[in-house]
């Protein structure tokens, strides 16, 4: 029988939620993943002032989707933590960028389901003038890409992408990129 390795984050305490995203208990991250319990997460798409999207390639040591391309940053919402607070924390932990909640625009929510690991996801977009300095334990590589460059990455069968990124990217490319490019998403 194959034994799952122990990850440093296994003992983080997360809220367990129901289908309506109401907290119904708490469990460790490991218990939540092993039992397929619904929980909360955030995904942030970081764009520069040329409307290029920062995409990370996850470190090979990550528990889920090691080595896959993914959102600029993403993570689990800790027990009792607000989604926006989590998004700011993840930007700092993964990308080394100090941000505040006012620099984030929440653009949608995804309901928990099998396709996204039973996570209720809040999706944020943020803009920066700074170059991220990713934590190598989280991110193997990251760069800003134009939409055409992202499409080329996706079209290359050698590249793997986390499933939630794919869903959010479709929304971003079809409905949000124009508003990012002309500044409307960030209030002009």
SVG drawing of the C-alpha trace seen along z (x, -y; Angstrom):
<svg xmlns="http://www.w3.org/2000/svg" viewBox="-26 -56 40 58">
<polyline fill="none" stroke="black" stroke-width="0.4" points="0.0,0.0 1.4,-3.4 1.7,-5.8 1.1,-9.5 4.1,-11.7 3.6,-14.1 3.6,-17.8 4.4,-20.7 0.9,-22.2 -0.9,-19.0 -1.7,-20.3 -3.1,-23.6 -6.7,-24.1 -9.3,-25.0 -13.0,-25.6 -15.1,-22.7 -18.1,-24.2 -21.3,-22.9 -22.6,-23.3 -23.9,-26.8 -20.4,-27.8 -21.6,-27.8 -19.0,-26.7 -20.0,-23.4 -16.7,-22.5 -13.0,-22.5 -10.4,-19.9 -6.7,-19.7 -5.8,-20.2 -4.8,-16.6 -8.2,-15.4 -10.0,-17.7 -8.1,-16.4 -8.3,-12.7 -12.0,-12.8 -12.9,-15.1 -14.5,-17.7 -15.7,-21.1 -13.5,-24.0 -12.4,-27.5 -9.6,-28.8 -8.6,-31.9 -7.0,-32.4 -5.4,-35.7 -4.5,-36.8 -1.8,-39.4 -1.4,-41.8 1.1,-44.4 0.4,-47.8 0.7,-46.4 -2.2,-44.0 0.2,-41.0 -0.8,-38.1 1.6,-36.6 1.5,-32.8 3.5,-30.6 4.8,-27.1 4.2,-25.3 7.2,-23.8 7.8,-20.1 7.4,-19.5 3.8,-20.8 1.2,-18.4 -1.3,-19.0 -0.4,-19.6 3.4,-19.7 5.1,-21.4 1.8,-22.6 1.2,-26.1 -1.3,-27.9 -2.8,-31.2 -0.4,-34.0 -1.0,-32.8 -3.6,-30.6 -4.2,-29.0 -6.4,-27.7 -8.4,-30.0 -7.4,-29.3 -10.1,-28.7 -11.9,-32.0 -9.9,-33.9 -11.6,-36.3 -11.1,-35.5 -9.6,-38.9 -7.2,-38.6 -6.2,-35.2 -5.6,-36.7 -3.3,-39.4 -1.4,-36.7 -0.9,-34.5 0.5,-37.3 3.0,-38.0 3.9,-34.3 4.1,-33.1 5.1,-36.2 6.8,-38.4 4.5,-41.3 3.0,-43.5 -0.6,-44.3 -3.7,-45.4 -7.3,-44.4 -8.1,-47.7 -5.7,-46.6 -7.8,-43.4 -10.9,-43.2 -13.1,-40.2 -14.5,-39.1 -16.4,-35.9 -16.9,-32.8 -16.8,-29.2 -18.9,-26.6 -17.1,-23.6 -17.1,-20.5 -15.0,-17.6 -13.4,-19.5 -11.9,-22.0 -11.0,-19.8 -14.2,-20.6 -13.1,-24.2 -15.4,-27.2 -13.1,-29.6 -13.1,-33.4 -11.3,-34.8 -9.5,-38.1 -7.5,-40.2 -4.8,-42.6 -2.5,-45.0 1.2,-45.7 4.1,-47.8 6.5,-45.5 8.3,-42.3 7.3,-39.4 10.0,-37.6 8.5,-34.1 9.2,-31.8 11.1,-28.8 9.3,-26.4 6.0,-27.4 6.9,-28.6 9.5,-27.0 9.1,-29.8 6.9,-32.7 6.6,-35.4 4.2,-37.9 2.6,-36.8 0.4,-38.5 -2.8,-36.6 -1.3,-35.3 1.7,-33.9 -0.7,-32.3 -2.6,-30.7 0.7,-29.4 1.6,-27.9 -1.9,-26.2 -1.6,-24.9 1.7,-23.2 0.9,-19.6 4.2,-19.6 2.7,-22.1 0.3,-21.1 -2.2,-23.4 -4.0,-23.2 -7.8,-22.7 -9.0,-25.7 -6.6,-27.9 -8.1,-26.7 -11.6,-27.5 -10.6,-31.0 -8.5,-31.7 -11.4,-31.2 -13.4,-33.6 -10.5,-36.1 -9.7,-35.9 -13.3,-36.1 -14.8,-38.6 -12.2,-40.4 -9.1,-41.1 -10.5,-44.0 -11.6,-45.7 -8.1,-45.1 -6.4,-46.5 -8.4,-49.7 -8.3,-50.2 -12.1,-49.8 -11.6,-46.8 -9.5,-49.0 -11.7,-52.0 -10.3,-53.9"/>
</svg>
